[in-house]
Amino acid sequence: MKQIYSILALSIFSLVQGQIVNPVSATTTFTAKYSTELVFCFNGVGLASYPSLTANHASSDSNNCFVANETTGSIDFNLGGLFNIDGIALWNINEGGPPSGGVNGVNFYYSLDGLTYTLIPGGPTTVAQVNITPAPAQTFSFASVSAAYIRMTVLSNFGTESGFAEIAFATGGVLSVKSFTDANVISIYPNPSSDFLKLNNVKDKEDFIIVNNL
């Protein structure tokens, strides 16, 4: 005799394993200004929650951001391991902070050994100026690259100094999470079911886990 299962509470999870990658250390050609420290731009000190790729950053000040004397330069971030990096979240200097308009033109490079760097294809080349506080991150996605180090080269800025508040990296598509709207809700039938389920309106080829309330 077949058992009949009624799906009372059902959730569908796309099998995407993603995570936030925060640098463990960094070196730079810049020299710090206003008593800011390089570690402030990757330790989450100004974020509403940490680690995060989406949390708001508090008003920039000398205790939660990095500002440099120079207008151009580079920062090498040590990720503390090898990751398939496919996204960057960057919080620019925001309103109320030090007299810096934040970084503008940038290039990002990846490296396996911290010595030889290659430009990230499709990586961000500009960062917008921020005039609100608290401020959200600007996020960028690209085809994944295997990296143990990421170099950020600053080519221009919005003021007389270069500076930004926070940076984090992503792996596993966490910056490409799909949001389901009424137009693309997945329907499931029959319900109840004894031996199979059909899913309608699945637009992408991916794996799913189906879980009932049992």
BALOBA-1460 file (C-alpha; in Angstrom, 3 decimals):
// residues 214
<rec num="1" residu="m" x="0.000" y="0.000" z="0.000"/>
<rec num="2" residu="k" x="1.387" y="3.349" z="-1.015"/>
<rec num="3" residu="q" x="1.787" y="6.097" z="1.485"/>
<rec num="4" residu="i" x="0.269" y="9.426" z="0.549"/>
<rec num="5" residu="y" x="2.234" y="12.507" z="1.597"/>
<rec num="6" residu="s" x="0.507" y="15.841" z="1.900"/>
<rec num="7" residu="i" x="2.992" y="18.670" z="1.569"/>
<rec num="8" residu="l" x="1.799" y="21.018" z="4.274"/>
<rec num="9" residu="a" x="4.860" y="23.176" z="4.616"/>
<rec num="10" residu="l" x="7.317" y="23.038" z="1.765"/>
<rec num="11" residu="s" x="10.498" y="24.946" z="1.090"/>
<rec num="12" residu="i" x="12.776" y="24.880" z="-1.928"/>
<rec num="13" residu="f" x="16.457" y="25.626" z="-1.507"/>
<rec num="14" residu="s" x="18.807" y="26.207" z="-4.416"/>
<rec num="15" residu="l" x="22.009" y="24.268" z="-3.762"/>
<rec num="16" residu="v" x="24.370" y="27.238" z="-3.804"/>
<rec num="17" residu="q" x="27.105" y="27.272" z="-1.214"/>
<rec num="18" residu="g" x="28.330" y="30.815" z="-0.747"/>
<rec num="19" residu="q" x="30.152" y="32.765" z="1.877"/>
<rec num="20" residu="i" x="31.681" y="36.075" z="2.782"/>
<rec num="21" residu="v" x="35.464" y="36.298" z="2.583"/>
<rec num="22" residu="n" x="37.049" y="38.923" z="4.802"/>
<rec num="23" residu="p" x="40.781" y="39.599" z="4.419"/>
<rec num="24" residu="v" x="42.998" y="38.516" z="7.292"/>
<rec num="25" residu="s" x="45.646" y="41.165" z="6.590"/>
<rec num="26" residu="a" x="46.642" y="43.772" z="4.022"/>
<rec num="27" residu="t" x="49.615" y="45.821" z="2.823"/>
<rec num="28" residu="t" x="49.568" y="49.069" z="0.886"/>
<rec num="29" residu="t" x="51.611" y="51.663" z="-0.973"/>
<rec num="30" residu="f" x="49.436" y="54.334" z="0.671"/>
<rec num="31" residu="t" x="50.314" y="56.118" z="3.899"/>
<rec num="32" residu="a" x="47.482" y="56.625" z="6.371"/>
<rec num="33" residu="k" x="46.051" y="60.012" z="7.311"/>
<rec num="34" residu="y" x="43.889" y="61.335" z="10.177"/>
<rec num="35" residu="s" x="44.993" y="58.461" z="12.445"/>
<rec num="36" residu="t" x="43.031" y="56.005" z="10.294"/>
<rec num="37" residu="e" x="44.381" y="52.465" z="9.984"/>
<rec num="38" residu="l" x="44.342" y="50.053" z="7.064"/>
<rec num="39" residu="v" x="42.744" y="47.318" z="9.204"/>
<rec num="40" residu="f" x="39.676" y="49.535" z="9.698"/>
<rec num="41" residu="c" x="38.640" y="48.908" z="6.077"/>
<rec num="42" residu="f" x="38.250" y="45.140" z="6.476"/>
<rec num="43" residu="n" x="37.551" y="44.397" z="10.161"/>
<rec num="44" residu="g" x="33.926" y="45.528" z="10.116"/>
<rec num="45" residu="v" x="34.371" y="48.158" z="12.793"/>
<rec num="46" residu="g" x="31.868" y="50.540" z="11.175"/>
<rec num="47" residu="l" x="29.282" y="48.004" z="10.007"/>
<rec num="48" residu="a" x="25.903" y="47.446" z="11.621"/>
<rec num="49" residu="s" x="26.655" y="43.695" z="11.507"/>
<rec num="50" residu="y" x="29.782" y="41.711" z="10.671"/>
<rec num="51" residu="p" x="30.607" y="39.806" z="8.593"/>
<rec num="52" residu="s" x="28.258" y="41.163" z="5.957"/>
<rec num="53" residu="l" x="28.017" y="42.117" z="2.303"/>
<rec num="54" residu="t" x="24.905" y="44.237" z="2.761"/>
<rec num="55" residu="a" x="24.950" y="45.866" z="6.218"/>
<rec num="56" residu="n" x="24.952" y="49.644" z="6.454"/>
<rec num="57" residu="h" x="28.140" y="51.447" z="7.419"/>
<rec num="58" residu="a" x="28.035" y="54.177" z="10.033"/>
<rec num="59" residu="s" x="29.195" y="57.711" z="9.330"/>
<rec num="60" residu="s" x="32.839" y="57.573" z="8.293"/>
<rec num="61" residu="d" x="35.304" y="58.803" z="10.891"/>
<rec num="62" residu="s" x="38.940" y="58.238" z="11.792"/>
<rec num="63" residu="n" x="38.041" y="55.116" z="13.776"/>
<rec num="64" residu="n" x="36.171" y="53.162" z="11.093"/>
<rec num="65" residu="c" x="37.674" y="53.872" z="7.675"/>
<rec num="66" residu="f" x="40.967" y="54.309" z="5.835"/>
<rec num="67" residu="v" x="42.118" y="57.603" z="4.329"/>
<rec num="68" residu="a" x="45.461" y="58.058" z="2.570"/>
<rec num="69" residu="n" x="47.745" y="61.004" z="1.991"/>
<rec num="70" residu="e" x="48.148" y="59.997" z="-1.650"/>
<rec num="71" residu="t" x="45.503" y="60.190" z="-4.369"/>
<rec num="72" residu="t" x="46.549" y="56.969" z="-6.124"/>
<rec num="73" residu="g" x="48.077" y="53.722" z="-4.948"/>
<rec num="74" residu="s" x="47.266" y="50.081" z="-4.260"/>
<rec num="75" residu="i" x="46.248" y="47.756" z="-1.439"/>
<rec num="76" residu="d" x="46.953" y="44.003" z="-1.400"/>
<rec num="77" residu="f" x="44.452" y="41.967" z="0.635"/>
<rec num="78" residu="n" x="45.481" y="38.569" z="1.997"/>
<rec num="79" residu="l" x="42.383" y="36.333" z="2.027"/>
<rec num="80" residu="g" x="43.947" y="33.763" z="4.326"/>
<rec num="81" residu="g" x="43.353" y="30.876" z="1.929"/>
<rec num="82" residu="l" x="42.359" y="30.006" z="-1.626"/>
<rec num="83" residu="f" x="38.820" y="30.989" z="-2.687"/>
<rec num="84" residu="n" x="36.831" y="31.208" z="-5.907"/>
<rec num="85" residu="i" x="36.070" y="34.910" z="-5.639"/>
<rec num="86" residu="d" x="33.086" y="36.111" z="-7.671"/>
<rec num="87" residu="g" x="32.017" y="39.311" z="-5.960"/>
<rec num="88" residu="i" x="33.165" y="42.442" z="-4.164"/>
<rec num="89" residu="a" x="31.308" y="44.643" z="-1.689"/>
<rec num="90" residu="l" x="32.794" y="48.080" z="-1.100"/>
<rec num="91" residu="w" x="31.607" y="50.822" z="1.223"/>
<rec num="92" residu="n" x="32.949" y="54.195" z="0.096"/>
<rec num="93" residu="i" x="33.626" y="57.116" z="2.402"/>
<rec num="94" residu="n" x="30.186" y="58.501" z="3.264"/>
<rec num="95" residu="e" x="28.734" y="61.814" z="4.314"/>
<rec num="96" residu="g" x="30.047" y="63.235" z="7.549"/>
<rec num="97" residu="g" x="33.441" y="61.575" z="7.350"/>
<rec num="98" residu="p" x="36.961" y="62.909" z="6.836"/>
<rec num="99" residu="p" x="37.506" y="65.457" z="4.015"/>
<rec num="100" residu="s" x="37.741" y="62.766" z="1.343"/>
<rec num="101" residu="g" x="35.223" y="62.141" z="-1.386"/>
<rec num="102" residu="g" x="36.133" y="58.462" z="-1.520"/>
<rec num="103" residu="v" x="37.673" y="56.356" z="-4.268"/>
<rec num="104" residu="n" x="36.373" y="56.563" z="-7.830"/>
<rec num="105" residu="g" x="38.379" y="54.837" z="-10.572"/>
<rec num="106" residu="v" x="39.680" y="51.405" z="-9.530"/>
<rec num="107" residu="n" x="41.063" y="48.154" z="-10.877"/>
<rec num="108" residu="f" x="41.013" y="44.803" z="-9.098"/>
<rec num="109" residu="y" x="43.554" y="42.027" z="-9.597"/>
<rec num="110" residu="y" x="43.846" y="38.489" z="-8.262"/>
<rec num="111" residu="s" x="46.866" y="36.406" z="-7.283"/>
<rec num="112" residu="l" x="47.679" y="32.957" z="-5.987"/>
<rec num="113" residu="d" x="50.999" y="33.873" z="-4.424"/>
<rec num="114" residu="g" x="50.824" y="37.588" z="-3.621"/>
<rec num="115" residu="l" x="53.538" y="38.281" z="-6.183"/>
<rec num="116" residu="t" x="52.010" y="37.916" z="-9.642"/>
<rec num="117" residu="y" x="48.677" y="39.677" z="-10.137"/>
<rec num="118" residu="t" x="46.192" y="39.410" z="-13.015"/>
<rec num="119" residu="l" x="43.350" y="41.832" z="-13.766"/>
<rec num="120" residu="i" x="39.951" y="40.388" z="-12.805"/>
<rec num="121" residu="p" x="37.895" y="40.089" z="-16.020"/>
<rec num="122" residu="g" x="34.639" y="41.964" z="-15.559"/>
<rec num="123" residu="g" x="35.756" y="43.390" z="-12.229"/>
<rec num="124" residu="p" x="34.592" y="46.842" z="-11.098"/>
<rec num="125" residu="t" x="36.321" y="49.882" z="-12.576"/>
<rec num="126" residu="t" x="34.381" y="52.678" z="-10.870"/>
<rec num="127" residu="v" x="32.908" y="53.246" z="-7.424"/>
<rec num="128" residu="a" x="30.129" y="55.785" z="-6.913"/>
<rec num="129" residu="q" x="30.355" y="58.715" z="-4.527"/>
<rec num="130" residu="v" x="28.227" y="58.340" z="-1.391"/>
<rec num="131" residu="n" x="26.312" y="61.246" z="0.132"/>
<rec num="132" residu="i" x="24.194" y="59.476" z="2.742"/>
<rec num="133" residu="t" x="24.833" y="58.009" z="6.155"/>
<rec num="134" residu="p" x="24.531" y="55.276" z="7.245"/>
<rec num="135" residu="a" x="25.433" y="53.924" z="3.814"/>
<rec num="136" residu="p" x="24.924" y="50.550" z="2.094"/>
<rec num="137" residu="a" x="27.622" y="48.671" z="0.219"/>
<rec num="138" residu="q" x="28.155" y="48.885" z="-3.494"/>
<rec num="139" residu="t" x="28.308" y="45.322" z="-4.790"/>
<rec num="140" residu="f" x="29.887" y="43.925" z="-7.950"/>
<rec num="141" residu="s" x="29.696" y="40.404" z="-9.423"/>
<rec num="142" residu="f" x="31.896" y="38.733" z="-12.038"/>
<rec num="143" residu="a" x="33.005" y="35.307" z="-13.231"/>
<rec num="144" residu="s" x="34.853" y="33.598" z="-10.385"/>
<rec num="145" residu="v" x="38.641" y="33.672" z="-10.142"/>
<rec num="146" residu="s" x="40.782" y="31.497" z="-7.876"/>
<rec num="147" residu="a" x="42.563" y="33.857" z="-5.536"/>
<rec num="148" residu="a" x="44.485" y="33.935" z="-2.296"/>
<rec num="149" residu="y" x="45.173" y="37.664" z="-2.661"/>
<rec num="150" residu="i" x="43.213" y="40.558" z="-4.168"/>
<rec num="151" residu="r" x="44.837" y="43.837" z="-5.177"/>
<rec num="152" residu="m" x="42.812" y="47.036" z="-5.334"/>
<rec num="153" residu="t" x="44.479" y="49.767" z="-7.374"/>
<rec num="154" residu="v" x="43.054" y="53.261" z="-6.959"/>
<rec num="155" residu="l" x="43.340" y="55.372" z="-10.109"/>
<rec num="156" residu="s" x="41.215" y="58.382" z="-9.125"/>
<rec num="157" residu="n" x="38.997" y="59.701" z="-6.352"/>
<rec num="158" residu="f" x="36.281" y="62.240" z="-5.622"/>
<rec num="159" residu="g" x="38.397" y="64.509" z="-3.441"/>
<rec num="160" residu="t" x="41.986" y="65.442" z="-2.727"/>
<rec num="161" residu="e" x="42.603" y="62.160" z="-0.886"/>
<rec num="162" residu="s" x="41.811" y="58.506" z="-1.448"/>
<rec num="163" residu="g" x="39.762" y="56.665" z="1.121"/>
<rec num="164" residu="f" x="37.033" y="54.111" z="1.686"/>
<rec num="165" residu="a" x="35.243" y="52.643" z="4.658"/>
<rec num="166" residu="e" x="35.095" y="48.862" z="4.216"/>
<rec num="167" residu="i" x="35.615" y="46.036" z="1.735"/>
<rec num="168" residu="a" x="34.630" y="42.357" z="1.637"/>
<rec num="169" residu="f" x="34.721" y="39.624" z="-0.986"/>
<rec num="170" residu="a" x="32.230" y="36.924" z="-1.950"/>
<rec num="171" residu="t" x="32.429" y="33.353" z="-3.139"/>
<rec num="172" residu="g" x="29.737" y="30.927" z="-4.253"/>
<rec num="173" residu="g" x="27.283" y="33.371" z="-5.770"/>
<rec num="174" residu="v" x="26.163" y="35.079" z="-2.568"/>
<rec num="175" residu="l" x="25.941" y="38.373" z="-4.462"/>
<rec num="176" residu="s" x="23.773" y="36.761" z="-7.165"/>
<rec num="177" residu="v" x="20.903" y="35.421" z="-5.055"/>
<rec num="178" residu="k" x="17.700" y="35.236" z="-7.074"/>
<rec num="179" residu="s" x="14.636" y="36.996" z="-5.701"/>
<rec num="180" residu="f" x="11.325" y="35.309" z="-6.514"/>
<rec num="181" residu="t" x="8.466" y="37.543" z="-7.609"/>
<rec num="182" residu="d" x="4.878" y="36.736" z="-8.503"/>
<rec num="183" residu="a" x="5.978" y="36.373" z="-12.132"/>
<rec num="184" residu="n" x="8.379" y="33.539" z="-11.438"/>
<rec num="185" residu="v" x="6.933" y="31.673" z="-8.450"/>
<rec num="186" residu="i" x="7.581" y="27.945" z="-8.724"/>
<rec num="187" residu="s" x="4.425" y="25.841" z="-8.518"/>
<rec num="188" residu="i" x="4.460" y="22.256" z="-7.256"/>
<rec num="189" residu="y" x="1.929" y="19.496" z="-7.906"/>
<rec num="190" residu="p" x="0.254" y="17.101" z="-7.261"/>
<rec num="191" residu="n" x="-0.422" y="17.808" z="-3.603"/>
<rec num="192" residu="p" x="-0.923" y="15.405" z="-1.901"/>
<rec num="193" residu="s" x="1.539" y="13.140" z="-3.674"/>
<rec num="194" residu="s" x="2.506" y="9.480" z="-3.401"/>
<rec num="195" residu="d" x="5.549" y="8.998" z="-5.613"/>
<rec num="196" residu="f" x="6.457" y="12.085" z="-7.648"/>
<rec num="197" residu="l" x="6.252" y="15.872" z="-7.769"/>
<rec num="198" residu="k" x="6.278" y="18.222" z="-10.726"/>
<rec num="199" residu="l" x="7.707" y="21.720" z="-10.585"/>
<rec num="200" residu="n" x="6.476" y="24.391" z="-12.985"/>
<rec num="201" residu="n" x="8.200" y="27.646" z="-13.934"/>
<rec num="202" residu="v" x="11.752" y="26.527" z="-13.162"/>
<rec num="203" residu="k" x="13.717" y="28.765" z="-15.505"/>
<rec num="204" residu="d" x="17.266" y="27.804" z="-14.630"/>
<rec num="205" residu="k" x="18.999" y="24.443" z="-14.590"/>
<rec num="206" residu="e" x="19.942" y="23.799" z="-10.976"/>
<rec num="207" residu="d" x="19.505" y="21.314" z="-8.150"/>
<rec num="208" residu="f" x="16.797" y="21.612" z="-5.513"/>
<rec num="209" residu="i" x="16.059" y="20.160" z="-2.100"/>
<rec num="210" residu="i" x="12.366" y="19.682" z="-1.316"/>
<rec num="211" residu="v" x="11.515" y="19.449" z="2.381"/>
<rec num="212" residu="n" x="8.078" y="18.905" z="3.927"/>
<rec num="213" residu="n" x="7.069" y="19.623" z="7.499"/>
<rec num="214" residu="l" x="8.100" y="16.112" z="8.572"/>
